[in-house]
Amino acid sequence: EWKDVTGRAIEAEILGVEQGNAVVVNANKQRISLPLIKLSPADQEWVKQWSKDKSALQLFPLPLWPQTVQQPEVRVTGGAQKGVGFVFNSPHYEFRCDAEVSSSVMNAFATAAEGTLRLVYSLPIAFPSLEGKTYSARILQSQEAYARAGGPEGSGGVFISSMSGDGILLVPFSSLGIEQFLGRNTKGADFSATVLVHEMVHQATGELLPLMPRWVSEGLAEYAANTIYRNGVFYTGERDRILALRQRLESYDKLTRNAQPVFASPSNKAPVNSSAPVMDSWVIRPSELLNKSESAWKTDVNTSAAAIQVHRLYLSSMFLVHYYLHLADNGDARRIRLYFQELNKASTYFRTRGKSGSLPDELLKQKGLTMDEAQDVFLKQLYSPSELAALDADFKARFNALGFRF
């Protein structure tokens, strides 16, 4: 029997402790999170004793993965504003457009945006609180306007962040499939929210970005952007996840073989005109990916070979994040959950100037660490340098068992 400080009681069995909650399951098999600070003193002490001899990894309950993440259609408010353009609002977003767009387009964007937040926060890992947050996105009619606003050359979308986690998302019409029809900007045949979803994941995790290497941030964004999405529903079941990975490989393979522009990420538009490698060889070994420098990720490339290499980094990152979420640790995602838990504590520490949250002891003891060195401190929750050969082998074995030929 669990009681809170007001005396209310429920009967449930403990599954674990995560993000300041006792995670329990009741007689109806409902999973409930009980905030520790709201439990009765006796129950807080009971949880403390239950946790005493367990490691941080052992404390995690088994993850709960939904089969779908559904976002009801969002109907935006707002419209033309003098001297500003067109401003539309949804519960967590403010969209600014420099040209008029149809309400159906804006509703679709807002539904994808709010759905992306639902998707990210459905993952069994810690992210900064959404409470009171409003994100900013600018949707620009031309590539020239996009460039003037700060969009990098050769990109199709960008999230410009700051150390505080604030920032703005920029994306041009061309990346979203918006086209003119009878004098109106509306959905074209190529209408897609993929770029928005990718950049919105960066935006939702903005407070963590300085603490993450590129393979984590881009892999997570690609993971979400390539989750099958239709009309406000993300399909997240195991079968759908594997299908999404296969479709991603096949689309890149087809584009390259047809000498069409290949996107190393939703942001890269460098054309690739060389013969394609075997499809599954797009994905490189984790040990190779983890040792890539920041300069290897530059998307403003002009040669086919360079574009392919950048493309492989984004694709490989998506597969590695998928591995840590769904295949590593017998599918329990324990290491990546601990990793993000530590990132979240650290981002809270920085945001509150040390009043809340915490830093790993290694960061507190060592002064003058570079950002790469600080990121490596957190990455120790995922792997150590001595484990890279074993990581490569397990990564290959797990995906081979799913039918991938790595």
N, C-alpha and C positions, 0 to 999 in steps of 0.2 A: 504494500500500500504506500502510495506516494502522497505527501501533503505539501501544499504550498504555504506561504506565510499567512494566508488568510484562513487556513484550515480546510480548504477544498481538497478532496482526496480522489484518487483513481487507483485502480489495481492494474499493474503492468509489470512486464519483465524487462530488465535492462539489457540493451544491446551493446552499448558503448557510450563513450563521451567524445563529443566533437563540437568545436566552436562555442564553448561555454555552455553546452547543453547536455543533459542526460538524455540519450536517445533510447526510447522504450517502445515496446509493442504491447498493446492491450489484448483482451480476450477475443476481440473482433478482428485481430490481426492488423489493426491500424497502427501505423508508426507515428509516434508523437515525440516532439522535442520539448523537453522541460528545462527552461533556463535555470541554471544552478543557483543564481543569485535570488531567485524567487521561491526556491524550495525551503522547507522548514529547516531550522538549524540541525535537527536530528537527521534529516535526509541528506543534507549537505555533508555531514560527518560520515554517514553511511557510504556515500559515493566516494569520499576521500579515502576511506579504508578499502573499498572495493578496487580502487585505482592504484593502491599503494605499490604493489609489486608488478605492475604492468608497464611496459614501455609505451612510448607515444604511439608507435605503430599498432601495438596490441589494443590500445584503447579505442581505436576507430571501429565503429559498427560497420557491418557489410554495407557497401554502397547500394543505393536505391536508384535504379535506372528506369525512367519512364519509357513507354513504347512510342509515345508522341508528346510533343509540347505544343499546345494549342493556344493561339492568340485570337480572341474574337476580333472582328473587323473594327478598326479604329476610325472614327470619323473626326477629322481635324477641325479645329476652330481657327478663325482668323481670315486673312485675305490681304488685299492691297493696303499698304501703309505709305502715306506720302513721304517721299524722300528716302524710303528704305527699300521698296520693292514689294514683294509678297511674303508675308510672314504667317506661318501656320504652326499650330501647337497641338501636341498630344500629351498624355500624362507625364512623360519623362523627356520630351524632345521639343525643341524649337527649330523649325525649318525656315530658312530664308532663301528665297528664289529671286534671281534677278530678272526673271521673265515669267509671265503668267503660265500656269500649268492647270490642267483640269483637276477637279476635285477627286476624281477616281484615281488619278496618279498619286496625289498627295495622300489619300486614304491608304493606298497600297504601300507607299513608302512608310507611313506611320505604323501600319500593321506589321510590316517587316521589322521596323526599328524596335517596337515594343516587344515583338516576338523574339527578337534577338536577345534582348535582356532576359526574357523568360527562359530562353534556351541556356544562356550562360549561367543563370542562377539556379537552373535545374541540375547542373553538374554537382556532384558531391564534394566540391572543393570550396575553399573559403575565398570570397571576394569582398572588396569594400562595400559597405552598406549603401543601398540605393536611396535611403531615406532623405527626402528633401532635395534630391539631385535633379537638375534639368540640364540636358546635353544640347549642344549647339551643332547644327549641320547647315552648310551652305550648298545649295544646288545651283550650278552655274550653266548658263545656256551655251557658252562657247569655250573652246580650249584656251582662247586668248584671255578670257575673263578668269578662267581657272588658274592660268599661269600668273596673272596679276595678283590674284588672291593668295598666292604662295604655293600652288601646286607644282611639284617637281617636274622637270622636263622628262617626257617619255612616260609619265605615270597616268593612271586613269582614276586615281582616288588617293586621298591621303588623310591621316589623322595627325594634326600638328599638336603635340602635347607639351605640357610644362611639368616641372618637378612637383607641383602641387596636385597634379592629376587633372587639372582643368585643361581644356583645349577645344579645338574646333575641327570638325570633319568637313572636307571639301571634296566635291565630286561633280564632274561635268555631265551634261545631258547625255553625251555620246556613250558614256560608260554604263548608263542605265537603260539604254534603248528607248529614250524619249525622242519622238520625231514629230514634225509638223504635219497636221492633216486638216485640211479646210481652214487653214490659218490658226489652228490651235496646237499647242504642245501637248501631246497625249501619248499613250502607250503605243509603241511600235511592235513589229513582229519579234524584235529581239529584246523586248522589255525584260529586265532581270534585276533582282535585288541583291545579287551575289556580291557586288562591290560594296554596297551599303552594309551588308552583314559583316563582311570582312573588316571594314574600317570601324564599324560600330563595336565589334569585339575589342579592338584596340581602345576605343573610347571608354567602354565599360570597365576596362582593366587599366585605365590611364594612370592611376596612383601606383600601380605595380610595375609599369613599363621600365622605369630606370633601374629596377632591381632584376630584370629578366634579360637573358641573352636573346638574340634575335630568333634563334630556332624555337624557343618557347613561345614568344609572343606571336610570331608569324605562324607557327604550327597550330596554335590554339585558334587564331583567326581563320586559317584555312580549314581547320576541322569544322568550325561552325558554318563557314560560307559554303562548304561542300556537303553539309547535311541536306538531305533531300527536303525541299520546301515547296509546298503548294498551298496557296490561298490561306495563309495564316497558320499553317500547320507544319512543324518540323517533325520528320519521321526519324525517330532515334532508336528504334529497336535494333537488335543485333543484325538481323538480315538486311535491314535498310542501310545500316552503317557500312557493311561489307560491300553492298551494291554501290554505295556512293564512292567508296575507294576505287572500285573497278571502273566505274564510269569516268572518274577523274583521270585514271591512267589511260583509258581508251581515248578520251577526248584529246589529250595531249599527243598521243601517238598518231591519231588521225590527222590532227592539224599539222603536225610536223611532216608527215608523209605527203600531205597535199601541198606542202610549201606555203601554208597559210600563216598569218601572224599567230604566234604562240605567246601566251601570257605566262611569264615566269611567276607572276602573282596576279591578283586582280589589278595591280598597278602598272604592270610592265607591258609595253606595246612594241618591243623590239621584234622585227620579223626574223623568222628562222627559215632558211632556205637550204639547209643541208639535209642529207639523208638521215632518216630517223634511226636511233638505236633500237634494240629489242625493247619492247614495251616495259617490262618489269625492271630493266636496268636503269630506268629513270630514278629509282630509289637507291640512294647510296647508303653505305654502312653507317650506323650510328656513330662509331668512333671517328669516322671521317667528317661527318656533319658537325660533331661537337667541337672539333678543332679548327673550324673555319673562322677566319678573321672577319671583323665587321666590314672591311672593304670588299669582301667576296659577295656581299649582298646588294651591291649597288645596282639599281635597275636602269640607270641611264646608259645602257650599253647599245652599241651599234653594230656588232658583229653577230653572226649566227652562233658561233661557238660560245661566245660570252653569254648570250641570251639563254642558251641551253643550260649552261652551268648555273645561272641564277634560278632558272626554272626548276632545276633539280633540287636546289636548296629548299625552296618553298614546298615542293611536293614531298621531299624526304622529311621535312619538319612535320608536315601533317601526319605522315605515317608514324613518326616517332611519338608524337603526342597521343595519337590513337593507341599506340602500344602501351604507353604508361597509363592511360585511362582504362583500357579494356583488357589488356593481355598480360601485363606484368603483374607480379605478386598474386598469381592465380586468379586474376580478374578482380582483385579487391581494391586496386588503385591506391594502396596504402602509402606508397612513397610519394606519389605526386600530390596526394592530399596533404601529407605532412609538409611537403615543399611549399605549397601555396599557403598553408597555415602559417608557416614562418614568414613568408613574404608579406602576408596580410598584417601580422603583428608588427613587422618592421615599418611598413608603410604608415600604419597608425602611429607608431613612435615618431616618425619624421613629421607627419602632419600635425601632431599635437605637441611638437617640440619636447618630446620625452615625457609628457605627462601620462600618456597611455601607451599600450603596446609594449614591445620589447625587441631587443636586438640579440642575435646570437652572441655568445660569449667571445667568440673569435673576433667579431667586429668591434666589440667593446674594448678588447685588450690591445688590438693592433691599430696603430694610427697610420695615416697616410696611405691607405690602400687605394689602388686605382679602382675605377668602376668595374672593370673586368674581374679584378681580384675579389671585390665585394660580391659580385654575382656568383663567383665560384664557391664562396662560403655557403650560400644557399643551395647550390647544386649538389653539395655533398649529401643532401637528403635523397637525391636521385641515384647517384653513382659516385664511385671513386675512380681515379685514374687506373688503379690496378684491376678494376672490374670491366674495363672496356671490351676485352676479348670475350668475356662471358656475356656481356650485353649484346655484342654483335651476334653471337651464336644463338642466344635465346630469341632475339628479335627475328632472326632468319627462321628459326624452328617454328615459332608461333605463327608467322605469316605463311610459311610453307604448309602448315597444317590447315590453313584456310584456303589453300589453292593458289597462293601467289608464288611465283618462281624467282625468289630473290637468291 
